Amino acid sequence: MRARDVYCHVSGGKVFARMWGELGCDDAPAPIVLLHDSLGCVELWRDFPATLAAVTGRAAIAYDRLGFGRSDARAGTLPRDFI
């Protein structure tokens, strides 16, 4: 399954996201949003999102938090309770 990369503008910069499958209309099943661990990134999901999207018939979306992966750098330092 082919993936599509996008950048979303959010407060603090641009967030990188990758989507497998297509978002549908109002009657389409909701997409599955994958949340990585505290220090992870989209690349760590490997082929799991493509398989998930193919098996479920839903779009799968993963993203990099600010300061990680292909997203913009995060301003400031991470608080101690970040993880």
C-alpha positions as CSV (number, residue, x, y, z in Angstrom):
1,M,0.0,0.0,0.0
2,R,1.4,3.4,-1.0
3,A,1.9,6.0,1.7
4,R,1.4,9.7,1.4
5,D,3.5,12.2,3.4
6,V,2.2,15.5,4.6
7,Y,3.2,18.4,6.9
8,C,0.6,19.9,9.1
9,H,1.0,23.5,10.5
10,V,0.4,23.6,14.2
11,S,1.3,25.9,17.0
12,G,5.0,25.7,17.3
13,G,5.9,24.5,13.8
14,K,5.2,21.9,11.2
15,V,4.4,18.3,12.1
16,F,5.3,15.5,9.7
17,A,2.6,12.9,9.2
18,R,2.2,9.8,6.9
19,M,-1.0,8.2,5.8
20,W,-1.7,4.8,4.4
21,G,-5.1,4.4,2.6
22,E,-7.6,7.1,1.8
23,L,-9.9,9.2,4.0
24,G,-13.4,8.7,2.9
25,C,-16.7,10.6,3.1
26,D,-19.0,10.9,6.1
27,D,-20.0,7.3,5.9
28,A,-16.5,5.9,5.7
29,P,-14.9,4.2,8.7
30,A,-12.9,6.5,10.9
31,P,-9.1,6.5,10.4
32,I,-6.8,4.8,12.8
33,V,-4.3,7.3,14.3
34,L,-1.1,5.7,15.6
35,L,0.6,7.3,18.6
36,H,4.3,6.6,19.0
37,D,6.0,6.3,22.3
38,S,7.6,9.4,23.8
39,L,10.8,9.4,21.7
40,G,9.6,7.5,18.6
41,C,8.8,8.6,15.1
42,V,6.9,7.5,12.0
43,E,9.8,5.4,10.6
44,L,9.8,3.1,13.6
45,W,6.3,1.7,12.6
46,R,8.0,0.1,9.6
47,D,5.3,-1.9,7.6
48,F,2.7,-2.2,10.4
49,P,0.6,0.8,9.3
50,A,0.3,-0.4,5.7
51,T,-0.7,-3.8,6.8
52,L,-3.2,-2.4,9.4
53,A,-4.8,-0.2,6.7
54,A,-5.1,-3.1,4.2
55,V,-6.6,-5.5,6.7
56,T,-9.1,-3.1,8.3
57,G,-10.0,-1.1,5.2
58,R,-9.4,2.1,7.2
59,A,-6.8,4.8,6.7
60,A,-3.9,4.6,9.1
61,I,-2.1,7.9,10.1
62,A,1.1,8.2,12.0
63,Y,3.0,11.4,12.9
64,D,6.1,12.8,14.5
65,R,5.8,15.0,17.5
66,L,7.5,18.4,17.4
67,G,11.2,17.8,18.0
68,F,11.2,14.2,16.7
69,G,11.6,12.6,13.3
70,R,10.9,14.9,10.4
71,S,8.8,17.4,12.4
72,D,10.2,20.8,13.2
73,A,12.4,21.3,16.2
74,R,10.6,21.8,19.5
75,A,11.1,25.1,21.3
76,G,12.5,24.8,24.9
77,T,13.5,21.7,26.8
78,L,11.2,18.8,27.6
79,P,9.8,18.7,31.1
80,R,10.9,15.9,33.4
81,D,7.4,14.3,33.2
82,F,7.4,14.2,29.4
83,I,7.8,10.4,29.4
